[in-house]
């Protein structure tokens, strides 16, 4: 399955006046959303992926898969599918 066909496991929008970071798991994958940015979080489906645990942190959200140790995370931003990296700045994809 290609990342473009991964299921949407979450939708996130930065409705604040400052940048917000989605911290994905314990590995250093981060997606930085500027004010007004909105993404769909995609992940390769596995039996251990869902449900996700989403916890607020000072500058964003920390997102963990249920029991999957290293999900293949991507985001869809403005119709483009982007592999989550360290960090992924959505401002680079405008």
Secondary structure, DSSP 8 states (H G I E B T S, - for coil): --GGGSEEEEEEE--SSS-EEEEETTTTEEEEE-TT-EEEEEE---TT--S-EEEEETTEEEEE-SS-SS--EEEEETTEEEE-BTTEEGGGG-
